[in-house]
Structure formats: structure tokens, C-alpha cells
């Protein structure tokens, strides 16, 4: 089914980016346009969500650009999974935008901040909506190009160093991604994800290509996605980049851009490659569980190892940090581990209900992490704006001088720890639930260890930064109303998401079903009989 | 024959790129990344197969017009080259900025300041 609304969020973001670029001589006009663009983007996404996923019959919509029928043209696809990711990204993006308007100095805003921000959103939206694996690369580049500049935004010594690392790493990642995509095209003869899915499921019908190279190339691609998501062996760029970027940008990087990597893993491995059978391929030292010599099952142990390592590395790293941003950056490595852990279980699960629940758990946790980490990074920005430092030794007693701000931080921390009725509780509960259903003691142990570490570093942050006697710097601090208002609004929305969790869960389940329903995806993109435009 | 030559050249280019990326000098690292991404482009071209004489059907002139080289990979490479230009330019400017901020482009010295 071909519908125009699929392209709407992309267009809104693009038009806003260009409009803010054109009006950069007129500061106020630019900021107004930028904020209007943020609201418009949210509206466009809401329109898309209402069409795709009106909490009931969910459908997959595809938009063939210029009417070139897939698999020959470029396709945009909207299903419940993309809708879910887009919906929470749009909310966080708007909050971060309002925050930026008050946080970033006016000169910085005028020069480049707003166009870059919206171009980043263009890239994020494109990655969520594209149905073409080469276009995924292009959207990644659009997103990364803007994020490079945003990381180096303050252009001081530490910012340039962090950006250098971030840029070089991502450029190598892009080259690797190109290699993987080129190889996949050469092997399977297509770039369209639906077509690719159809072909790897039944190689004999499409030129009888070998499946072994597909496995190798998909693993190469996986390394790139893991790099974007900041998973364990590829996590080392995260702390420096997040610390260097302006607070609202860190909120976006951790809350939204990282989730693009997670989304790509779900989409490409759970939708596209899931039906590929490996046949009699065997790996020394790696036993694929029963029921699946499927390609997806091969990734189960890999995802599991990476998730476990992320949880431990991130958690242990966060406990030892002396500044809020560093702590939050390490924490986000650990939290991404929590998102990937249920995915790892879903990848090897043979039971369909466990599979759906695993992906749904990952989606709920991604949503919760997006909101909570976005809130925490912005709270950290507000603290920096008020006090002028985020080093714990210079902080203390913020709860007395800035009670609302501290309250917001507290709610964000509780959401990540997983206290009911906040949305984080359900995210953690689902992770434990999935691990419990397959009776994986190791997964439970890792999740429990990670949860304890989360409590440890957040209580340490709270005690040193917000509790106790106000330090000299804190006493003379003054918070900005807008910054605190955004933090409090996000804190409230976390509570609302927790209280109204029924809706979130239904949306996440619809997303998980969409991710696993290969047939519907292929039919929506390629048409059941083919031939109609 | 062409395949073997290309494979050898690509391997050498990737090796060279990797070698440069691991240097201490930031400019060399940027060169390394550029070489790697350019060799990825060349690799992409080879993925379309080298058998044909003409890229598009109906052009006819060269090579008899019977065997067709896959034109899609060339479109992909064009896109990748444009993106590569942008990122290389940014990386070079960033290198200059790093030099301005730190007074050095030696990665070892940069690391020690951290």
C-alpha cells in the first residue's frame, strides 16, 4: 500500500533545517522557526503513528519514491516498529530543542546549531523509515555528519580530541558498512530489504546463491550497527563524545541516535535475515540451539556476550566517575546492554511468544532509556548552566538550592534503576521476565548485577551532587526557568508513561510483531502479486 | 586476469590504509581513512561484476552492446564518493582545529593530555 504520509516527518525535518539555515541572520526568527519545526515534526510523526498503529489493526505502509516500484526504486516503509521508534524520538527531540534554545549561547545558535540539529533529525528519521540497505548507509551518514559538528560544537581542546576519535572511528565504520553492503549486493543481487529478505529465505528460487557469504557479510554489517549503538567491544568512543557535546546534544545522542543502531539491529536481523537457513554450516565452538540453524540464532550468543559485557563495562565504569556527564555516558553503555539482552534471548528463542516478548522488552527499555537518559543529560546541562561545573567534588546540596531540578534528576535516576510506577520499572521487569522464561540463569545474574550497579552509581551521584550541605559554588548558583521546566516536564512524562503503561506495552508489542512479521513487510513493500504502483 | 590484479590492488590499498590509520600523526590517520574509503568504493565497483562492455542497454556503441555491466553499483559509488568528499573535508578541517587547540598533531601527545 502506497501512502504519502510516510514521507511527511522526513520532509518537515528537511524543510525546517533549510529554513533555519536561510534565516540565520535573524536570531529570533530562526529559533522560532526551529521550535515550530520541532512541533511540526512531532505532528507529522503523530499523523504517521495514527495511520500505522492506531492500537488495533496495525498495517505496514510503503512509499515508493517517484513511483518507482520496489525493488528497483527507493522505498520508505512505515510499520509499527518504525512508528514506535519515531514517536519517542520526536518527543525527546522536541524537549531537547526547547532546552537548547535556552541553553546554547545565542552566537552558537545563530551560526550553526539549529540547521545541524534538524539535519541530524533528517538522518534519524530516514534511518527509521528506509526500506533500502544502501539508503540506510546514506541516512547514517547524514545523521553522523551533523553529529560530528555538534560534538565539536564548543571547539575547545577536549572537544576537538573527542570529535577526532568519534569521526575517525565512524569513518572507518562507514567504509566497513560499504564493504558489507557491496558484498551483500553482489551475493544476493538486491539492496531492497524486503527483496533481500525474500531472497535469503529461499536462495534456490533466486539464482541459488551461497548463504555462507551472506552470513559473513551480515556479521560485518553487525559490527557497524554495534559501533553506532555503542555496544561493548565498540563502546570506547562513547564517554568522550558524550562529555564533549552540548548537553541537549548528548541527550539526543544517548536518547535517540544510539537507538538508531538498536533499531538497525532489530530491523536487519529480526526482519530481513531472520528466515535465512544456514543449512549444514557449523562453527567450531559455537553450538546453535535446536530448532534453528537459522541465521538469526547465530547472532544469539554474540548479542548475549556483547550485552553482558556492555552491562558490566558500563556499570563498573560509571561507579568510578567523578563528573555527572562521565557517569551518565558510562551508564548509557550499560543501559544499551539491557536493551540488547532481551534481543539476544529473542534471537535464540524457539517459542514465538518469547520472541515477541523479547523484542517488546527491548523496545520498552529503549523508550525508557531514551526518556530517562535524555532527562538526565539535560538535568546535568542545567546543573552546569547554574553552577558552572559538573565535577562531584565541587557540587553538593543542590536539592536545597534547586529542588525542582534535583527532583527531575531523582526521577530520571529512579526510572533507570527501575522503581514503580515509573516506566523504567516495566522495562526492567520485562527484561527479567524474558530471561526467566527461557530459564537463563546467566542472563538473570548479569541483569541483576547490572541493576545493582545502577543503584550504586546513582545513589553515589545523588549523595555527592544533590544531598548534604550546599558547596560554595552551589550556594551562589541560579537555575534558568526554561531548563528546569523541560527537565520537570520529562520527569512527568516518565511518570505518565509508567502509569499508562498499558498503551506503551501494546505499542511495543505491535512493534515487536511488526519486526518479526517478515511476510507482511515483504508484501507491503513488493506487493502481494507485484506490478501495482 | 583483471580480477586478480584488482583483488591484489584492493588488498594492498586496504593494508596501506590500515597502516596509515594506526600512525601517530593525525594527518596520516586522515589519509588512511580516505584511502580505506576509496578502496571501499573501488571494491563496490568490482561487486557489480566486470564482465560487460557497456553500462546501459541500448547505448550500443562500445563492446558490441550485448554484455551489460551493472549500472547500479556505479550509482552507489557516486553517492559514496560524494559522501566521502564531505567527510574527508571535515576531517581535514578538524585536524587543523586540533593543531590550533593543542599545538600538535601527534596523537601520543594528545592522549597524554587527556
Interface residues (C-beta under 8 A of the other chain):
Chain A: X134 X137 X138 X141 X145 X148 X149 X152 X155 X156 X157 X158 X160 X161 X163 X164 X167 X168 X171 X172 X174 X175 X176 X178 X179 X181 X182 X183 X185 X186 X191
Chain B: X21 X26 X29 X30 X33 X36 X37 X39 X40 X41 X43 X44 X47 X48 X49 X72 X73 X76 X79 X80 X83 X86 X87 X90 X91 X94 X95 X97 X98 X101 X102 X110 X113 X114
